[in-house]
């Protein structure tokens, strides 16, 4: 029967800690990549939203101009 010596217990604990640290490092790297990707996506969506808002404003102005012309034609007729 083999006994667990304090040294072998400490080595086992160090191996466990080393494994856990490596897992944490991998998790941190994955989260950094995911964060970078999400920030990029957010910037893209913000730019798309701004462009859509600008187009919406242009369309609103054109519709209001058309309504104004129709009203003036109605009053002129």
N, C-alpha and C positions, 0 to 999 in steps of 0.2 A: 504494500500500500504506500502510495506516495503522499507525502505531506505538502501542504501549500505553505511555502516559506513567505515571510514578509516581502522578500525581494521579488518572488514570482507573482505575488498578489499585486505589488506595486507596478510591475511590468505589465500585467494584464490590465490594470486600471489605466495605465498610460496608453496602451494600445486602444482601449475603448475610447479614451479621450481623443486620441489622434484620429480615430475613425469618425467620431462625432464632429470634430473640427473640420475635417475634409468635407463631410456632408453639409455643414454650415457654409463653408466657402462656396461649394457648388450651388447651394440655395441662394446665396448672396449674388453670385454671378448671374444666375437665372433671373432673379428679380431685377437686377440692374438692366439686363437686356430687355425684359418685359417693360420696365419703366421707360426706357429709351423709346421703345416701340410705341407705347401708349402716348408719350409726349409728342412724338412725330404725328401720330394719328390725330391727336387733339389739334395740333397746329393746322393740319390739312383740313379738318372739319371746320375749324374757325375761319379759315380762308374761304372755304366753300360757302359757309353761311354768309360771310360778308358779301361775296359775289352774288348770292341769291337775293340778299336784301337790296343790293343796288339794282339788280334787274327788276325786282318787285317795285321799287320806287319809280323806275323808268316806265314800267307798264302802267302804274297808277297815274303818273303824269299824263301819259298818252290817252288813257281812258277819260280822265278829267277834261283834257283838251277836246276830245271827241264829243263828250257830253255838252261842253260849252258851245261847240260849233252847231250841234243839233238844236240846242235851245235857241241860238241866234237865228238859225234857219226857220225854226218854228215861229218865232216872233216876227220874222221878216216876211213870212208868207201870208 
